[in-house]
Amino acid sequence: AVVSTQSTGKCEPSIHIFNTFFYPRLLKVGHQGLARWTRKVDLFAVDLIMIPIHLGMHWCLAVIDIRAKTITYYDSLLGDNHQCTNALKEYIAAEHQAKKKSPLDIQNWKLIIKKDIPEQLNGCDCGVFTCKYAEYVSQDKAFDFDQGDMPYFRRRMIWEMINKTLL
């Protein structure tokens, strides 16, 4: 797992980002099979937990917001994936029980499938949309981009990788 905490001087949220193997492993073996993934991490000490979701031919993003007590699913094709939000709800409850030795009051948590988000209008930009959702959510910014911005974002991402710096 990759841990990312931001320190740009702004009051941006602290974040834990799981890798792309987390979600399929969660579906296959549940919390028990993922226990060692967080043995050195207290997920309840961060603000956001980001999980990239790969659905075979499509990328989405799930975010567990510890502050707001929400689990939000971002899909640029505006699909529904209640299986994902429910699995993450069960996971975070089991993680709390395992790490904090007490049940998590999950009844007040909200599971959200976001629909008022920038929408993908082609069959090839889901990865870029997913990266942009993660970037904006990690900075507590409102989404202000759309399909027309994708060529620019692709070029910018390439520049950032080549130059090993974020703009």
Secondary structure as GFF3:
##gff-version 3
##sequence-region A 1 167
A	DSSP	beta_strand	2	5	.	.	.	ID=ss1
A	DSSP	beta_strand	14	17	.	.	.	ID=ss2
A	DSSP	alpha_helix	22	29	.	.	.	ID=ss3
A	DSSP	three_ten_helix	31	38	.	.	.	ID=ss4
A	DSSP	three_ten_helix	43	45	.	.	.	ID=ss5
A	DSSP	beta_strand	48	54	.	.	.	ID=ss6
A	DSSP	beta_strand	59	65	.	.	.	ID=ss7
A	DSSP	beta_strand	70	74	.	.	.	ID=ss8
A	DSSP	alpha_helix	82	100	.	.	.	ID=ss9
A	DSSP	three_ten_helix	106	108	.	.	.	ID=ss10
A	DSSP	beta_strand	110	113	.	.	.	ID=ss11
A	DSSP	alpha_helix	126	138	.	.	.	ID=ss12
A	DSSP	three_ten_helix	147	149	.	.	.	ID=ss13
A	DSSP	alpha_helix	150	163	.	.	.	ID=ss14
###
